[in-house]
């Protein structure tokens, strides 16, 4: 659960996952993303110059997303969940039902 104020943004969760192969990212929400809010699930190759390998972005009203990401060049990757809520928006509650990073 992410309980955010209007105008807030940032990292909500991070987990290291095994890379070195194609990875299927999936995200499912318990309820649709609220109006004026965005949720982003990213797979990032860390290091001296981190790079985003792939991401899923969910906007208002969306409930699920999926992406196939080529992570063969990155032995370990960071799976991150971040969010943003528009300024002036009342507090937004976002409930994530499932996040997965499985072999693709």
C-alpha positions in Angstrom: 0.0 0.0 0.0 1.3 3.5 -0.9 -0.5 6.3 0.9 0.8 9.4 -0.7 0.0 13.2 -0.5 -0.6 15.4 -3.5 2.7 16.5 -4.9 4.7 13.6 -3.5 6.9 11.2 -5.5 9.8 8.8 -5.1 10.9 5.3 -4.5 8.4 3.1 -2.8 10.2 -0.3 -2.9 13.3 -1.9 -4.2 14.5 -5.5 -4.5 17.6 -7.1 -6.1 16.7 -9.8 -8.6 18.8 -12.2 -10.7 19.5 -10.9 -14.2 21.5 -12.5 -16.9 18.5 -13.5 -19.0 15.2 -12.1 -20.4 12.8 -11.2 -17.6 9.1 -10.7 -17.7 8.0 -7.9 -15.5 4.3 -7.9 -14.3 2.3 -5.6 -12.0 -1.3 -5.9 -10.9 -3.2 -3.4 -8.8 -5.8 -4.3 -6.2 -7.8 -1.2 -7.5 -7.2 1.1 -10.5 -4.5 3.8 -10.1 -6.2 6.9 -8.8 -6.7 10.1 -10.9 -3.6 12.3 -11.2 -1.2 9.5 -10.0 1.4 7.4 -11.7 3.0 4.1 -10.7 6.3 2.9 -12.3 7.9 -0.6 -12.1 11.4 -0.5 -13.4 14.3 -3.0 -13.9 17.6 -1.2 -13.4 21.1 -2.4 -14.0 23.1 -0.9 -11.1 26.8 0.1 -11.2 28.9 3.2 -11.8 26.4 4.5 -14.4 23.0 2.8 -13.7 20.7 2.2 -16.7 17.1 1.4 -16.9 16.6 -1.9 -18.8 12.8 -1.6 -19.0 9.8 -0.4 -17.2 6.0 -0.5 -16.9 4.2 2.8 -16.2 0.5 2.8 -15.0 -1.6 5.9 -15.1 -5.0 6.8 -13.8 -7.6 4.0 -14.1 -5.1 1.3 -15.2 -4.9 -1.9 -13.2 -2.1 -4.1 -14.8 0.9 -4.1 -17.0 3.5 -6.5 -18.4 6.9 -6.1 -20.2 9.6 -8.4 -21.5 13.0 -7.0 -20.6 16.4 -8.1 -22.0 18.6 -8.3 -18.8 21.3 -10.7 -20.3 24.0 -8.0 -19.9 23.2 -7.4 -16.2 23.9 -10.3 -13.8 22.0 -8.7 -10.9 19.3 -6.0 -11.4 17.3 -3.8 -9.1 13.5 -4.0 -9.4 12.1 -0.7 -8.2 8.6 0.6 -7.6 8.2 4.4 -7.7 5.2 6.8 -7.8 4.1 10.3 -8.3 1.0 12.2 -7.4 0.0 15.5 -9.0 0.4 18.7 -7.0 -2.9 19.8 -5.5 -4.3 16.3 -5.6 -5.9 15.0 -2.4 -4.1 12.1 -0.8 -3.9 9.0 -3.0 -4.0 5.4 -1.8 -2.5 2.9 -4.2 -2.7 -0.8 -3.4 -0.5 -3.2 -5.3 -1.8 -6.8 -5.5 1.2 -8.4 -7.2 4.6 -7.6 -8.6 6.8 -10.3 -10.4 10.1 -10.5 -12.2 10.1 -14.0 -13.8 12.3 -15.7 -16.4 11.0 -14.5 -19.8 
